[in-house]
Amino acid sequence: SGFLEGRKLEVETVEIDEKVVDVAREWFGFESGRVVVADGLTRTGEKEAIFYDVDSKDAGGGMSCPPEAFVGPEHLAAAASRVTQGVIFNVCARDEAMFEDVCERIRSHFRGVWVIDERREDEVNKVVIGVKGARGSLDFEGLLKKMADDSSEPRAEWICETEEALRGAKIWRPKKKKKKKKKK
């Protein structure tokens, strides 16, 4: 619950199931930001950025997060028209080709795509950032300044960790497809 508390961010959480919100509040102390019970695919209104951390409940297809609908062309086009800065996706794809496809889809709606890969041995999650800015650049300093509040050690520690992760972000480039050799 305390992760976003005290940050200089206006956060709106969208959850489709009101019971999940109740459990989060009762058992995990969730109180941060405004909560809207709605379908995240149809939520409208201009935002600075949208962070997607949505589980698909179906890992059988090689990607458990986000669900296909959130990285489909219709939703990405709608998201691109609603944000001023960009989108952030938590992507959990065991299949590298599927991950590359998600990045390509995001790139088709945003000027730049950045990937933060802080995985350990047992993790498959990567953070993918679609940026609308000039030449697809990330304003690391501006983002950190917006979140920073020097009056609290835990926040300062979090900012250092965030800064390290952001500085480790790499611009995503499509992988070159291997040409098939002709048989003689």
Salt bridges, closest charged atoms under 4 A:
GLU12 OE1 - ARG34 NH2 2.50
GLU12 OE2 - ARG43 NE 3.04
GLU12 OE1 - LYS47 NZ 3.60
GLU48 OE1 - LYS146 NZ 2.30
ASP55 OD2 - LYS57 NZ 3.22
GLU68 OE2 - ARG105 NH1 2.52
GLU96 OE1 - LYS126 NZ 3.45
GLU96 OE2 - LYS175 NZ 3.72
GLU100 OE2 - LYS175 NZ 3.81
ASP101 OD2 - ARG105 NE 2.92
ASP117 OD1 - ARG119 NE 2.62
GLU123 OE2 - ARG120 NH1 2.88
GLU141 OE2 - ARG167 NH2 2.28
ASP149 OD2 - ARG155 NH1 2.78
GLU163 OE2 - ARG167 NH2 3.06
